[in-house]
Amino acid sequence: MFEQLGLIGCGLMGGSFALALKKAGLVKRVVGYSKSPSTTEKARLMGVIDVEAPSALLAVSGADIVLVAVPVTASEATFKSIKHMVTPQMLIMDVGSTKRDVIDAGRRALREHIGSFVPAHPIAGKEVSGVENADPDLYEGRQVILTPIERTQTAQLQKAVDVWTRLGCRVQQMSPEQHDAAFAAVSHLPHLLAFALVDDIAARPNAEQLFGFAASGFRDFTRIAGSHPEMWRDISLANKTALLSELNAYQAELARMHDLLEHEDGQGLQALFERASIARNNWGESRKQK
């Protein structure tokens, strides 16, 4: 399907994409670049990439597909560094968890070449990072959200749909604004809550004792607090407006629960728990059917 993938960012997401393309027989050669030369070298030794590029620009040279797998705050600098090698026939995608900020960065940096860029967010990942954790099956069966804009080329959008579909993904499209609002609620807010709870417990004088008592409920709720701190700092700041709105809504829900407890309103608490339990179980069943 492609002659050459230019991979910028040879970590978990980028490395997994390269391995997935190779496994599916969709690319002949992968040229990779990472800010850390040791990462790029490790990616080559692992067979994730075939050629190490000394710069992002040279990773893109000769590529017909480019994946930008860098922190969202590095998007604009990355786009600026490659713009002189971008062609109208090239497909450029990212894997960022926020879209409005990345698209704005693309508009500023790529300018007349913005039509080659198809913003993408694969709903996949692990609590560990690094190319050593790259997995060719990371995207299998996962959702990928594409957020094209008015200047996105129809041909490039179709290529993006085709490549993710060939990797076994379920592809959906929505506006950048819809995407960021939705993921503030179901992804970004849960991460903030997990980080906050663990930070609160860890700061207490009896933290060691409390962690010793923690079992499966604490483990399941806080699993995502083991995620990459720098990445989640960037995501939180990039999606600040939508995330603040979700935090306000959640604080209002906590205030309602506080009132129910304070007034020993068992009936109200049970009704709240039942609504949540039914919604959670329905969601779980729908996931099993996909």
C-alpha positions as CSV (number, residue, x, y, z in Angstrom):
1,M,0.0,0.0,0.0
2,F,2.9,2.3,0.7
3,E,6.5,2.5,-0.4
4,Q,8.0,4.3,2.6
5,L,6.8,5.3,6.1
6,G,8.5,8.3,7.6
7,L,8.1,7.8,11.3
8,I,8.7,10.7,13.6
9,G,8.7,9.5,17.2
10,C,9.8,5.8,17.6
11,G,8.1,5.2,20.9
12,L,5.2,3.0,21.9
13,M,2.6,4.4,19.5
14,G,4.8,5.1,16.6
15,G,6.8,1.9,16.9
16,S,3.6,-0.1,17.1
17,F,2.2,1.5,14.0
18,A,5.4,0.7,12.1
19,L,5.3,-2.9,13.2
20,A,1.6,-3.2,12.4
21,L,2.2,-1.9,8.9
22,K,5.0,-4.4,8.4
23,K,3.0,-7.3,9.8
24,A,0.1,-6.4,7.4
25,G,2.5,-6.1,4.4
26,L,1.4,-2.5,3.9
27,V,4.8,-0.8,3.7
28,K,8.2,-1.7,2.1
29,R,10.5,0.5,4.1
30,V,10.4,2.5,7.4
31,V,12.7,5.4,8.0
32,G,12.5,6.6,11.6
33,Y,13.6,9.6,13.6
34,S,13.4,10.2,17.4
35,K,14.8,13.1,19.4
36,S,16.9,10.6,21.3
37,P,19.4,8.9,19.0
38,S,19.5,5.9,21.4
39,T,15.8,5.4,20.8
40,T,16.2,5.5,17.1
41,E,19.0,3.0,17.3
42,K,17.0,0.7,19.5
43,A,14.1,0.9,17.1
44,R,16.4,-0.2,14.2
45,L,17.9,-3.1,16.2
46,M,14.4,-4.3,17.1
47,G,13.3,-4.2,13.4
48,V,10.8,-1.4,14.1
49,I,12.5,0.8,11.5
50,D,14.8,-0.1,8.7
51,V,16.8,3.2,8.4
52,E,17.8,5.7,11.1
53,A,17.2,9.3,10.0
54,P,19.4,12.1,11.6
55,S,16.4,14.6,11.4
56,A,12.7,14.6,11.1
57,L,13.1,16.3,7.7
58,L,15.2,13.4,6.4
59,A,12.8,10.9,7.8
60,V,10.1,12.4,5.6
61,S,12.2,12.6,2.5
62,G,10.8,10.1,-0.1
63,A,8.0,9.0,2.2
64,D,4.4,8.6,0.9
65,I,3.0,8.1,4.4
66,V,4.2,10.0,7.6
67,L,3.2,9.4,11.2
68,V,3.9,12.1,13.7
69,A,4.0,10.3,17.1
70,V,5.3,13.0,19.4
71,P,3.8,14.8,22.4
72,V,1.0,17.1,21.4
73,T,3.0,20.1,22.5
74,A,5.8,19.2,20.1
75,S,3.4,19.0,17.1
76,E,4.0,22.5,15.7
77,A,7.8,22.3,15.9
78,T,7.6,18.9,14.2
79,F,5.4,20.2,11.4
80,K,7.7,23.2,10.8
81,S,10.7,20.9,10.6
82,I,9.2,18.7,7.8
83,K,7.1,21.2,5.8
84,H,9.7,21.6,3.0
85,M,9.5,17.9,2.2
86,V,5.7,17.6,2.3
87,T,4.1,16.9,-1.1
88,P,0.4,16.9,-2.1
89,Q,0.5,13.1,-2.6
90,M,1.8,12.5,0.9
91,L,-0.4,11.3,3.8
92,I,0.5,12.8,7.1
93,M,-1.2,11.6,10.3
94,D,-0.7,12.0,14.1
95,V,-1.8,10.0,17.1
96,G,-2.5,12.8,19.5
97,S,-5.1,12.5,22.2
98,T,-6.2,16.1,21.6
99,K,-7.1,17.4,18.1
100,R,-8.0,21.1,18.1
101,D,-4.6,22.2,19.3
102,V,-2.8,19.8,16.9
103,I,-4.8,21.0,13.9
104,D,-4.2,24.6,14.8
105,A,-0.4,23.8,14.9
106,G,-0.7,22.1,11.6
107,R,-2.4,25.1,10.0
108,R,0.3,27.5,11.2
109,A,3.2,25.2,10.3
110,L,2.1,23.3,7.2
111,R,0.1,26.2,5.6
112,E,-0.6,25.3,2.0
113,H,0.2,21.7,2.7
114,I,-2.4,21.3,5.4
115,G,-4.6,19.2,3.0
116,S,-2.2,16.3,3.3
117,F,-2.7,16.1,7.1
118,V,-5.4,13.8,8.4
119,P,-5.6,14.2,12.2
120,A,-6.0,10.8,13.9
121,H,-6.5,9.5,17.4
122,P,-6.2,5.7,17.8
123,I,-7.9,4.7,21.1
124,A,-5.0,2.4,22.1
125,G,-2.1,2.4,24.4
126,K,-0.5,0.9,27.5
127,E,0.6,2.2,30.9
128,V,4.2,1.7,29.8
129,S,6.0,3.7,27.1
130,G,9.0,3.4,24.9
131,V,9.9,1.5,21.8
132,E,10.8,-1.6,23.8
133,N,7.0,-2.0,24.4
134,A,6.0,-1.6,20.8
135,D,3.4,-4.2,19.8
136,P,2.3,-5.0,16.2
137,D,-1.2,-5.9,17.6
138,L,-1.7,-2.7,19.7
139,Y,-4.2,-1.3,17.2
140,E,-6.1,-4.5,16.4
141,G,-9.8,-4.2,17.1
142,R,-9.4,-0.7,18.4
143,Q,-11.3,2.5,17.5
144,V,-9.5,5.2,15.5
145,I,-11.1,8.7,15.4
146,L,-10.3,10.8,12.4
147,T,-11.0,14.6,12.6
148,P,-10.7,16.0,9.0
149,I,-11.1,19.7,8.4
150,E,-12.5,21.6,5.4
151,R,-9.1,21.6,3.7
152,T,-8.3,17.9,4.2
153,Q,-7.9,16.3,0.8
154,T,-10.6,13.7,0.0
155,A,-8.0,11.3,-1.4
156,Q,-5.8,11.5,1.7
157,L,-8.8,11.0,4.0
158,Q,-9.7,7.9,2.1
159,K,-6.1,6.6,2.4
160,A,-6.2,7.2,6.2
161,V,-9.5,5.3,6.5
162,D,-8.1,2.4,4.4
163,V,-4.8,2.0,6.2
164,W,-6.4,2.0,9.7
165,T,-9.1,-0.4,8.5
166,R,-6.4,-2.7,7.1
167,L,-4.8,-2.7,10.5
168,G,-8.0,-4.1,12.0
169,C,-9.4,-0.8,13.4
170,R,-12.9,0.6,13.6
171,V,-12.7,4.0,12.0
172,Q,-15.0,6.9,12.9
173,Q,-15.0,10.6,11.9
174,M,-16.0,13.6,14.0
175,S,-15.2,17.3,14.3
176,P,-12.1,18.3,16.4
177,E,-14.4,20.1,18.9
178,Q,-16.7,17.0,19.3
179,H,-13.6,14.8,19.8
180,D,-12.0,17.0,22.4
181,A,-15.2,17.4,24.4
182,A,-16.0,13.7,24.3
183,F,-12.5,12.6,25.4
184,A,-12.3,15.2,28.2
185,A,-15.2,13.3,29.7
186,V,-14.3,9.7,29.2
187,S,-10.5,9.7,29.1
188,H,-8.8,12.9,30.3
189,L,-11.0,13.4,33.4
190,P,-10.6,9.7,34.6
191,H,-6.8,10.1,34.3
192,L,-6.9,13.3,36.4
193,L,-9.0,11.6,39.0
194,A,-6.7,8.6,39.3
195,F,-3.6,10.8,39.6
196,A,-5.3,13.0,42.2
197,L,-6.4,10.0,44.4
198,V,-2.9,8.4,44.4
199,D,-1.2,11.8,45.0
200,D,-3.6,12.4,48.0
201,I,-2.9,8.9,49.5
202,A,0.8,9.2,48.9
203,A,1.0,12.5,50.7
204,R,-0.5,11.2,54.0
205,P,1.6,10.4,57.0
206,N,0.3,6.8,57.0
207,A,0.6,6.3,53.3
208,E,2.6,3.1,53.5
209,Q,-0.1,1.6,55.7
210,L,-2.9,2.7,53.4
211,F,-1.2,1.3,50.3
212,G,-0.7,-1.9,52.2
213,F,-4.5,-2.2,52.7
214,A,-5.3,-1.3,49.1
215,A,-6.7,-4.2,47.0
216,S,-8.4,-4.8,43.7
217,G,-10.8,-1.8,43.9
218,F,-7.9,0.7,44.4
219,R,-5.8,-1.2,41.8
220,D,-8.5,-1.0,39.1
221,F,-9.5,2.6,39.8
222,T,-5.9,3.9,39.8
223,R,-4.3,1.7,37.1
224,I,-4.1,4.7,34.7
225,A,-2.2,6.8,37.3
226,G,0.8,4.8,36.2
227,S,0.7,6.5,32.8
228,H,3.3,8.8,31.4
229,P,3.2,12.0,33.5
230,E,4.7,14.3,30.8
231,M,2.3,13.1,28.2
232,W,-0.7,13.6,30.5
233,R,0.5,17.1,31.5
234,D,0.5,18.0,27.8
235,I,-2.9,16.5,27.1
236,S,-4.5,18.2,30.2
237,L,-3.2,21.6,29.2
238,A,-4.0,21.2,25.5
239,N,-7.6,20.3,26.3
240,K,-7.9,22.7,29.3
241,T,-11.3,24.3,28.4
242,A,-13.2,21.1,27.9
243,L,-11.4,19.5,30.9
244,L,-12.3,22.3,33.2
245,S,-15.9,22.0,32.2
246,E,-15.8,18.3,33.0
247,L,-14.1,18.9,36.4
248,N,-16.9,21.4,37.3
249,A,-19.5,18.8,36.4
250,Y,-17.8,16.2,38.4
251,Q,-17.4,18.5,41.4
252,A,-21.1,19.2,41.2
253,E,-21.8,15.4,41.3
254,L,-19.5,15.0,44.3
255,A,-21.3,17.9,46.0
256,R,-24.6,16.0,45.5
257,M,-23.1,12.9,47.0
258,H,-21.7,14.8,49.9
259,D,-25.2,16.1,50.7
260,L,-26.7,12.7,50.5
261,L,-24.1,11.3,52.9
262,E,-24.4,14.3,55.3
263,H,-28.2,13.9,55.5
264,E,-27.9,10.1,55.7
265,D,-30.1,9.8,52.6
266,G,-29.7,6.1,52.0
267,Q,-32.5,6.0,49.4
268,G,-30.9,8.8,47.4
269,L,-27.5,7.1,47.6
270,Q,-28.9,3.8,46.5
271,A,-30.7,5.4,43.6
272,L,-27.5,7.1,42.5
273,F,-25.6,3.9,42.8
274,E,-28.2,2.0,40.8
275,R,-28.2,4.5,38.0
276,A,-24.4,4.3,37.8
277,S,-24.4,0.5,38.1
278,I,-26.9,0.0,35.3
279,A,-25.1,2.4,33.0
280,R,-21.7,0.8,33.7
281,N,-23.0,-2.7,33.1
282,N,-24.8,-1.7,29.9
283,W,-21.5,-0.2,28.7
284,G,-19.6,-3.3,29.6
285,E,-22.1,-5.6,27.7
286,S,-21.9,-3.3,24.6
287,R,-18.1,-3.6,24.6
288,K,-18.3,-7.4,24.7
289,Q,-20.5,-7.4,21.6
290,K,-17.9,-5.5,19.5
